[in-house]
Amino acid sequence: MKVAYPVIFTDVGTNILIEVPDLGILTESNEEGKTKGSMADAITMARDAIVLSNSEAQEAGKKVIQPSKMTDIDISKGKFFQDGVSILSLVDAEIVS
């Protein structure tokens, strides 16, 4: 099953912070102290986190959480909004049932 979740990416200068509100995911494009990752790195990290989160839910016998509509996400309420410049985008992932 292919899904596309709204993801908030926040550029904080030395890193791109990632939030997937529907799944409670908070991560980053690179480890602290490492060279800043690119937006492509951040998208890959978000995709991997989405797949992992949904796989763990399925293994625990839970349903895959359906993505919100982009219009339902307020980036100003994102965890990292005050830390840098935030944008909202969709990230697709293949979820194996």
C-alpha positions as CSV (number, residue, x, y, z in Angstrom):
1,M,0.0,0.0,0.0
2,K,1.4,3.4,-1.0
3,V,0.8,6.3,1.4
4,A,1.8,10.0,1.4
5,Y,2.1,11.7,4.8
6,P,2.3,15.5,5.4
7,V,5.8,16.2,6.8
8,I,7.1,19.4,8.3
9,F,10.8,20.1,7.4
10,T,12.5,22.9,9.4
11,D,15.9,24.2,8.3
12,V,17.8,25.3,11.3
13,G,21.0,26.2,9.5
14,T,23.1,23.2,10.6
15,N,20.4,20.6,10.1
16,I,17.0,19.9,8.7
17,L,14.6,18.8,11.4
18,I,11.7,16.5,10.5
19,E,8.3,16.1,12.0
20,V,5.6,13.6,10.8
21,P,2.6,14.9,12.9
22,D,0.3,11.9,12.1
23,L,2.8,9.4,13.5
24,G,4.5,11.4,16.2
25,I,7.9,11.2,14.4
26,L,10.6,13.7,15.3
27,T,14.0,13.1,13.6
28,E,16.7,15.0,11.7
29,S,18.5,14.8,8.4
30,N,21.9,14.3,10.0
31,E,23.5,13.5,13.4
32,E,24.4,16.4,15.6
33,G,27.9,17.7,14.8
34,K,27.9,16.1,11.3
35,T,27.8,17.9,8.0
36,K,24.3,19.3,7.2
37,G,22.2,16.9,5.1
38,S,20.4,17.9,2.0
39,M,16.7,18.1,1.5
40,A,17.0,14.8,-0.4
41,D,18.6,13.3,2.7
42,A,15.7,14.7,4.9
43,I,13.1,13.2,2.6
44,T,14.8,9.9,2.6
45,M,15.0,10.0,6.5
46,A,11.3,10.9,6.7
47,R,10.4,8.1,4.3
48,D,12.5,5.5,6.3
49,A,10.9,6.7,9.6
50,I,7.4,6.4,8.1
51,V,8.0,2.9,6.9
52,L,9.6,1.9,10.2
53,S,6.8,3.4,12.3
54,N,4.1,1.7,10.3
55,S,5.9,-1.6,10.2
56,E,6.2,-1.6,14.0
57,A,2.5,-0.7,14.4
58,Q,1.6,-3.7,12.1
59,E,3.8,-6.0,14.0
60,A,2.1,-4.9,17.2
61,G,-1.3,-5.7,15.6
62,K,-2.3,-2.1,15.1
63,K,-3.7,-0.5,11.9
64,V,-1.7,1.8,9.8
65,I,-2.6,5.4,10.6
66,Q,-4.1,7.1,7.6
67,P,-2.4,10.4,6.6
68,S,-4.1,13.7,7.3
69,K,-4.9,16.1,4.5
70,M,-2.1,18.7,4.0
71,T,-4.7,21.4,4.7
72,D,-5.3,20.0,8.2
73,I,-1.6,20.6,9.2
74,D,-0.7,23.9,10.7
75,I,3.1,24.3,10.5
76,S,3.1,27.0,13.1
77,K,2.2,24.3,15.6
78,G,5.1,22.1,14.6
79,K,7.6,21.2,17.3
80,F,10.5,23.0,15.5
81,F,8.6,26.0,14.1
82,Q,10.3,28.5,16.3
83,D,13.8,27.1,15.6
84,G,14.1,27.9,11.9
85,V,12.3,28.1,8.5
86,S,9.6,25.4,8.1
87,I,7.9,24.0,5.1
88,L,5.2,21.4,4.6
89,S,5.5,18.7,2.0
90,L,4.2,15.2,1.3
91,V,6.5,12.2,1.6
92,D,5.3,8.9,0.0
93,A,6.2,5.5,1.4
94,E,5.4,1.9,0.5
95,I,3.8,0.1,3.4
96,V,3.9,-3.7,3.2
97,S,0.8,-5.3,4.7
